Amino acid sequence: MIDLHTHSFLSDGALIPSELLRRAEHKGIEALAITDHVDASNVDFVVPRLVEVCRACARHMEIRPIPGAEITHAPPETIPGLAEQARALGAAIVIVHGETPAEPVKPGTNRAALDAPINFLAHPGLITPAEVQLAKERGIALEITARKGHNIANGHVARLALAAGAELVLNTDAHDPGDLIGDEMARTILLGAGIPEDRLDSIFTKMQILANEAGDGLGPA
C-alpha cells in the first residue's frame, strides 16, 4: 500500500509526523506522503518542517517518507502560485483540496487546480466532464478517497474518469491513525466506487509511479 495524502498535527491531524510515519510503517505501508493543509499563511512554515522530519525519519525507517502539501480552501486564483511555492520549498507531492460536497469549497477550485503544477486533485466531488477531460490532458490524477464525507462522490468521480480515460489514485486522507488502511480495504473501496476489478492494478501502478517520481523528495542533507 502507498498513501500519498495524509495529515499530521502540523495542520489538523492527530499525530506528530514521526508517529504518523511509524504507525504507517507498522501497518505495512511502503511509502507515505504527509500533505498537511497549506495556504498563503503557512506554506513557508509547514513544507520545510515536513522536509526536515521526513529526512530524519528516512535514515532510520523502512517506510519511505515523502514531504508534501495540500492547498486547502485557498482562493482559486492563488492556487497555481501556491503550488509553485510549495514545490520550491521542497514538497515532492503537491495536491489541491478539491470541491468535496462535505465542505464549502469555493466553486472554481477544481478548475484552478487543473491549471497548477500538482500531482493529483483530492476528493474533487461533483467534478464536471470538461474538468475530467482537462485532468486527462494534463496528466493530473483524480482521487478516490477513503475519507468519510469526502467519499460521497467517489462513484461519480470513478464513472467520469473511467469514461474519459483519466487516471485515478486512491488515498486515505488520514487525520488519525485509525484512518490508515491496508491493501484489502483499498481494493474494497475501489470496487465500492464502481471500478471494475480488472482496472484496480492500474490504479495501484499509478500510485507507485507517483511515489517513484517523488523519490524521497528530500534532496541533499
C-alpha positions in Angstrom: 0.0 0.0 0.0 1.1 3.5 -0.9 -0.7 6.5 0.6 0.0 10.0 -0.8 -2.5 12.0 1.2 -2.2 12.2 5.0 -2.1 14.8 7.7 0.0 15.4 10.8 -0.6 17.9 13.6 1.2 20.5 11.5 -2.3 21.0 10.2 -5.3 19.2 11.5 -4.0 15.6 12.0 -3.8 13.9 15.4 -0.1 12.8 15.3 3.3 14.3 15.0 4.9 13.4 11.7 7.2 10.8 13.2 4.4 8.9 14.9 2.3 9.0 11.8 5.2 7.5 9.8 5.8 4.9 12.4 2.2 3.8 12.6 2.0 3.6 8.8 5.3 1.6 8.7 3.9 -0.8 11.3 0.8 -1.3 9.1 3.0 -2.3 6.2 2.6 0.9 4.2 5.5 1.2 1.8 5.5 4.9 1.1 3.6 7.7 2.8 3.3 11.4 1.8 2.5 13.8 4.6 0.4 16.5 2.8 -0.6 19.0 5.5 -3.1 21.7 4.7 -1.5 25.0 3.5 -2.4 28.4 2.2 -0.5 31.7 1.9 -0.4 31.9 5.7 1.7 28.8 6.5 3.1 27.2 3.4 6.6 28.6 4.1 6.5 27.1 7.6 4.8 23.7 7.1 6.7 22.4 4.0 10.2 23.0 5.3 9.3 21.3 8.6 8.0 18.3 6.7 11.1 18.1 4.6 13.2 18.2 7.8 11.3 15.4 9.6 11.0 13.2 6.6 14.7 13.5 6.0 15.4 12.5 9.7 12.9 9.6 9.6 14.2 8.3 6.2 17.5 7.4 7.8 16.0 5.1 10.4 12.8 3.7 9.0 11.9 1.2 6.3 8.9 3.3 5.1 9.6 5.9 2.5 8.5 9.3 3.9 7.6 11.9 1.3 7.0 15.6 2.2 4.0 17.2 0.6 1.4 19.9 0.8 -2.4 20.1 0.3 -3.5 23.5 -0.8 -6.8 23.9 1.1 -9.7 26.5 0.7 -7.3 29.0 -0.8 -8.9 31.4 -3.3 -8.8 29.7 -6.7 -6.8 32.5 -8.2 -3.9 31.9 -5.8 -3.7 28.1 -6.3 -1.1 27.9 -9.2 1.2 30.3 -7.3 0.9 28.4 -4.1 1.6 25.1 -5.9 4.8 26.6 -7.3 5.8 27.9 -3.9 5.2 24.6 -2.3 7.4 22.9 -4.9 10.2 25.4 -4.5 10.1 24.8 -0.7 10.6 21.1 -1.2 7.1 19.5 -1.4 7.5 16.4 -3.6 3.8 15.7 -3.7 1.5 18.7 -4.2 -2.3 18.3 -4.2 -5.3 20.6 -4.0 -8.3 20.1 -1.7 -11.0 19.7 -4.3 -14.7 20.6 -4.3 -15.8 17.9 -1.9 -19.6 18.0 -1.1 -18.6 17.7 2.5 -17.2 21.2 2.8 -18.0 24.7 1.3 -15.1 24.7 -1.1 -15.2 27.8 -3.4 -16.5 27.0 -6.9 -13.7 27.2 -9.4 -11.2 25.4 -7.2 -11.2 22.2 -9.2 -10.6 24.2 -12.4 -7.8 26.3 -10.9 -6.2 23.2 -9.5 -6.0 21.7 -13.0 -4.0 24.7 -14.2 -1.5 24.3 -11.4 1.6 22.1 -11.1 0.0 19.4 -8.9 0.2 15.6 -8.8 -3.5 14.9 -8.2 -6.8 16.6 -7.3 -8.0 15.4 -4.0 -11.7 14.4 -3.5 -12.9 16.5 -6.4 -16.6 16.0 -5.6 -19.1 16.6 -8.5 -16.3 17.4 -11.0 -17.5 18.2 -14.5 -16.8 16.1 -17.6 -14.9 19.0 -19.1 -12.7 19.1 -16.0 -12.1 15.4 -16.1 -11.0 15.7 -19.7 -8.6 18.5 -18.8 -7.2 16.3 -16.0 -6.6 13.6 -18.6 -4.9 16.1 -21.0 -2.7 17.5 -18.2 -1.8 14.1 -16.7 -3.3 15.0 -13.3 -4.8 12.1 -11.5 -8.2 12.3 -9.7 -8.6 10.9 -6.2 -10.8 8.2 -4.9 -10.8 8.7 -1.2 -11.3 6.6 1.9 -12.2 9.7 3.9 -15.7 9.8 5.3 -17.8 12.6 3.9 -15.4 13.3 1.1 -16.1 9.8 -0.3 -19.7 10.6 -1.1 -18.8 11.4 -4.7 -16.4 8.5 -5.3 -18.8 6.8 -7.6 -19.3 10.0 -9.7 -15.5 10.6 -9.9 -14.8 7.0 -10.9 -17.6 6.9 -13.5 -16.4 10.0 -15.3 -12.7 9.2 -15.1 -13.2 5.7 -16.5 -15.3 7.0 -19.4 -12.7 9.7 -20.2 -9.6 7.6 -19.6 -8.4 9.9 -16.9 -6.1 8.4 -14.2 -7.2 7.6 -10.7 -5.5 7.3 -7.4 -6.6 6.0 -4.0 -5.6 7.7 -0.8 -6.9 7.8 2.8 -6.7 11.5 3.6 -5.7 10.1 7.1 -6.0 12.5 10.0 -5.9 9.8 12.7 -4.0 6.5 12.9 -7.3 4.6 12.6 -7.8 6.1 9.1 -4.8 4.2 7.7 -5.8 1.2 5.6 -4.2 -1.9 4.0 -4.4 -3.4 0.6 -7.6 -5.4 1.2 -9.6 -2.3 2.3 -8.1 -0.3 -0.5 -9.4 -2.8 -3.0 -12.8 -2.8 -1.3 -13.1 1.0 -1.5 -12.2 1.0 -5.2 -14.7 -1.8 -6.0 -17.3 0.1 -4.0 -16.8 3.1 -6.1 -17.8 1.1 -9.2 -14.3 0.4 -10.6 -14.0 -2.9 -12.3 -11.7 -5.4 -10.7 -9.6 -5.6 -13.9 -8.8 -1.8 -13.5 -7.6 -1.9 -9.9 -4.0 -2.8 -10.7 -3.7 0.2 -13.0 -4.6 2.5 -10.1 -2.1 0.9 -7.7 0.5 1.1 -10.5 -0.2 4.9 -10.8 0.3 5.3 -7.1 3.7 3.5 -7.4 4.7 5.8 -10.3 3.8 8.9 -8.4 5.8 7.7 -5.4 8.7 6.8 -7.6 8.6 10.2 -9.4 8.6 11.9 -6.0 11.6 9.9 -4.8 12.1 10.7 -1.2 11.7 14.4 -2.0 14.5 15.2 0.4 17.4 16.4 -1.7 20.8 16.6 -0.2 21.1 16.5 3.6 
